[in-house]
Amino acid sequence: MFFQIIDILGTVAFAISGVLVALNKKMDPFGVLIIAFVTAVGGGSLRDVLIGIQPVSWMREMTYVYVIFGSTVFAVLFRNKLNYLRKSLFLFDTIGIGLYTVVGIEKGIVAGLHPIICISLGTMTACFGGVIRDILCNEIPVIFRKEIYATACILGGLTYFLLREFLSDANYVFVIAGVIVIATRLLAVRFKISLPSLYKD
């Protein structure tokens, strides 16, 4: 139940981040819904296909579809309350990658995969929906810029497996690893920490 709650919270966060991007691009209601949907389920769908879960999770559990619809309506109705769209987008996107990283890792563990592969799945689950969102909205995906994004997911994944050696309660492991991802991303932006660029003039 706790794991499902984490998954649903991640879905909400990513759906809202998708809505904010779509609204910023002045899309019509259908476009807003599509962007919200692909942002919320894109990474999880890729993960499920890679580990052989068919049909993918959101097709088997209508809860996710309802959550995405509800989150979309909420974000549209209260878009004026979500002041400073860029800050709101950053916050919901950051929460989303934190929650989805641990969800993806757990799916890999259930599938009996190596920890490195599990961390890769977690990173993919967290990042790929945002990649699709940004491409459809004609933006360079955040993961391909210098910002600390996928790196935060990897750090959270490493923390997850480290904590499993010391904590018996999986719920604490989920929460702490997710918080590590979120905190790393927030601190990196706050203090302007980024990966070095390979581009030279």
Backbone torsions as a table, in degrees:
resi	resn	phi	psi	omega
1	MET	NA	-44.5	179.4
2	PHE	-61.8	-42.5	179.2
3	PHE	-61.6	-41.3	179.1
4	GLN	-65.8	-37.8	177.9
5	ILE	-62.0	-43.8	177.5
6	ILE	-59.3	-44.0	-179.6
7	ASP	-62.1	-43.6	-179.3
8	ILE	-67.8	-40.6	177.6
9	LEU	-61.6	-39.8	176.6
10	GLY	-63.7	-39.8	177.9
11	THR	-61.9	-44.2	178.1
12	VAL	-60.2	-48.4	-177.2
13	ALA	-61.1	-45.1	-178.6
14	PHE	-71.6	-36.9	177.7
15	ALA	-61.4	-43.6	179.3
16	ILE	-65.9	-39.1	178.3
17	SER	-63.6	-37.3	176.6
18	GLY	-64.0	-42.3	178.6
19	VAL	-61.1	-43.8	-178.1
20	LEU	-63.0	-40.2	177.5
21	VAL	-65.4	-45.4	-178.4
22	ALA	-63.2	-41.0	177.8
23	LEU	-65.0	-38.2	178.4
24	ASN	-64.2	-28.0	178.4
25	LYS	-90.4	3.3	177.3
26	LYS	60.4	42.1	178.0
27	MET	-79.2	159.2	176.4
28	ASP	-78.0	171.4	-176.4
29	PRO	-54.4	-39.5	179.2
30	PHE	-64.7	-43.3	178.9
31	GLY	-62.8	-39.7	178.3
32	VAL	-60.6	-45.5	-179.1
33	LEU	-64.2	-42.6	-179.6
34	ILE	-63.4	-45.0	179.8
35	ILE	-64.0	-41.3	177.1
36	ALA	-60.3	-42.4	-176.2
37	PHE	-66.4	-49.8	-177.1
38	VAL	-68.2	-30.8	177.3
39	THR	-66.5	-40.1	-176.0
40	ALA	-75.6	-35.6	-172.8
41	VAL	-113.9	-5.7	-175.5
42	GLY	-59.3	-50.7	-178.8
43	GLY	-66.4	-42.3	179.3
44	GLY	-65.4	-35.3	178.8
45	SER	-65.6	-45.4	178.0
46	LEU	-60.9	-43.7	178.6
47	ARG	-58.3	-48.1	-177.6
48	ASP	-63.6	-39.8	178.3
49	VAL	-62.8	-42.5	-177.5
50	LEU	-66.8	-33.9	-178.7
51	ILE	-98.2	7.7	171.6
52	GLY	81.9	22.8	175.6
53	ILE	-87.4	114.8	-179.0
54	GLN	-135.4	136.5	-12.2
55	PRO	-66.3	165.7	-176.2
56	VAL	-64.3	161.7	-168.4
57	SER	-51.5	-48.1	-174.2
58	TRP	-69.2	-18.7	176.3
59	MET	-80.7	-24.1	-179.7
60	ARG	-91.6	-19.8	-175.7
61	GLU	-129.3	103.3	-174.9
62	MET	-65.9	-13.2	178.6
63	THR	-54.5	-41.1	-177.9
64	TYR	-64.9	-39.2	178.4
65	VAL	-63.3	-46.1	179.0
66	TYR	-62.6	-40.4	-179.6
67	VAL	-63.5	-41.8	179.8
68	ILE	-65.4	-44.8	177.1
69	PHE	-59.9	-46.8	-179.2
70	GLY	-62.8	-42.6	179.9
71	SER	-65.1	-37.9	179.3
72	THR	-64.1	-48.2	179.3
73	VAL	-61.1	-44.1	179.8
74	PHE	-59.5	-48.2	-177.0
75	ALA	-65.5	-36.3	179.2
76	VAL	-69.7	-44.7	-178.0
77	LEU	-65.4	-36.2	-175.3
78	PHE	-108.9	25.3	-177.8
79	ARG	-62.1	-30.4	178.6
80	ASN	-72.4	-23.9	177.1
81	LYS	-79.3	-25.8	178.6
82	LEU	-83.1	73.7	-176.6
83	ASN	-62.8	151.9	179.3
84	TYR	56.8	76.6	-173.9
85	LEU	-52.0	-38.9	-177.9
86	ARG	-65.2	-40.5	178.2
87	LYS	-67.8	-39.8	178.2
88	SER	-64.8	-43.7	178.6
89	LEU	-59.6	-46.5	179.9
90	PHE	-59.9	-43.1	-178.0
91	LEU	-64.5	-50.4	-178.1
92	PHE	-67.4	-36.0	177.7
93	ASP	-65.1	-40.6	-179.9
94	THR	-66.8	-44.0	176.6
95	ILE	-61.1	-41.3	-179.8
96	GLY	-60.7	-45.4	-178.0
97	ILE	-68.7	-33.0	177.9
98	GLY	-64.1	-46.1	-178.1
99	LEU	-72.1	-42.2	-177.2
100	TYR	-71.7	-24.9	176.3
101	THR	-61.4	-48.2	-178.5
102	VAL	-70.2	-31.8	177.0
103	VAL	-63.9	-46.5	-179.9
104	GLY	-63.8	-39.7	178.1
105	ILE	-62.9	-44.5	-179.8
106	GLU	-62.3	-39.4	177.3
107	LYS	-61.7	-39.7	178.4
108	GLY	-66.5	-38.7	178.3
109	ILE	-63.8	-44.9	178.5
110	VAL	-60.0	-34.4	178.9
111	ALA	-78.8	-3.0	177.5
112	GLY	76.0	31.1	-176.4
113	LEU	-92.5	160.7	179.1
114	HIS	-63.7	147.0	179.8
115	PRO	-52.1	-38.6	179.3
116	ILE	-63.0	-41.6	178.1
117	ILE	-67.3	-38.0	178.2
118	CYS	-62.1	-41.8	177.6
119	ILE	-65.3	-38.7	176.9
120	SER	-62.9	-42.2	178.1
121	LEU	-64.2	-40.5	178.2
122	GLY	-62.2	-44.2	179.1
123	THR	-64.1	-41.8	179.2
124	MET	-64.5	-43.9	179.2
125	THR	-60.4	-40.5	-177.2
126	ALA	-73.8	-33.5	-168.6
127	CYS	-101.5	-30.0	-167.9
128	PHE	-69.3	-33.8	176.8
129	GLY	-61.6	-40.2	177.3
130	GLY	-66.7	-34.3	177.2
131	VAL	-62.6	-47.4	178.8
132	ILE	-61.8	-44.6	178.3
133	ARG	-55.6	-49.4	-176.2
134	ASP	-67.8	-38.2	178.9
135	ILE	-64.6	-45.9	179.5
136	LEU	-64.7	-27.8	179.6
137	CYS	-95.0	12.5	176.1
138	ASN	60.6	42.5	176.1
139	GLU	-120.8	152.1	172.2
140	ILE	-73.1	122.0	-178.1
141	PRO	-54.6	139.4	-177.7
142	VAL	-56.8	-36.4	-176.6
143	ILE	-62.7	-22.8	-178.5
144	PHE	-95.8	2.8	176.0
145	ARG	-95.6	-175.2	-177.5
146	LYS	-77.9	-12.2	-174.2
147	GLU	-61.9	150.1	174.9
148	ILE	-74.4	106.6	-176.2
149	TYR	-134.2	-74.6	176.0
150	ALA	-63.3	-32.9	178.9
151	THR	-59.5	-38.6	178.3
152	ALA	-64.7	-39.1	178.2
153	CYS	-64.3	-41.9	179.5
154	ILE	-64.5	-42.9	177.9
155	LEU	-61.8	-41.9	176.6
156	GLY	-63.0	-37.4	178.2
157	GLY	-65.8	-43.0	177.1
158	LEU	-62.3	-40.9	177.8
159	THR	-62.2	-40.2	-179.8
160	TYR	-56.2	-50.7	-176.9
161	PHE	-72.9	-30.2	175.8
162	LEU	-66.3	-44.1	-178.8
163	LEU	-66.0	-30.0	179.8
164	ARG	-62.5	-22.7	179.4
165	GLU	-78.5	-18.8	-173.7
166	PHE	-118.8	-22.7	-177.9
167	LEU	-114.8	131.3	-179.9
168	SER	-87.2	-23.2	-178.9
169	ASP	-85.3	110.8	-177.0
170	ALA	-63.0	-29.6	-179.1
171	ASN	-61.5	-41.5	177.9
172	TYR	-65.0	-38.2	178.9
173	VAL	-62.1	-46.3	178.6
174	PHE	-56.1	-51.8	-173.6
175	VAL	-64.9	-47.9	-176.6
176	ILE	-64.9	-44.0	-179.9
177	ALA	-62.9	-41.4	177.6
178	GLY	-63.9	-41.4	178.9
179	VAL	-64.3	-36.7	177.8
180	ILE	-60.2	-43.9	178.4
181	VAL	-61.3	-49.4	-178.1
182	ILE	-62.4	-46.6	-178.2
183	ALA	-64.5	-40.4	179.5
184	THR	-61.4	-44.5	179.1
185	ARG	-65.0	-44.2	-179.7
186	LEU	-62.9	-45.3	-178.3
187	LEU	-67.4	-37.2	-179.8
188	ALA	-62.9	-41.7	179.1
189	VAL	-72.3	-41.5	-178.1
190	ARG	-60.3	-41.6	-176.5
191	PHE	-104.0	12.9	175.6
192	LYS	55.6	44.4	176.4
193	ILE	-90.3	130.1	-179.7
194	SER	-146.3	165.3	176.6
195	LEU	-75.7	149.4	178.8
196	PRO	-66.8	144.3	177.8
197	SER	-88.4	143.8	177.4
198	LEU	-86.5	-6.8	-178.9
199	TYR	-76.4	136.0	176.3
200	LYS	-130.6	140.7	177.7
201	ASP	-68.4	NA	NA
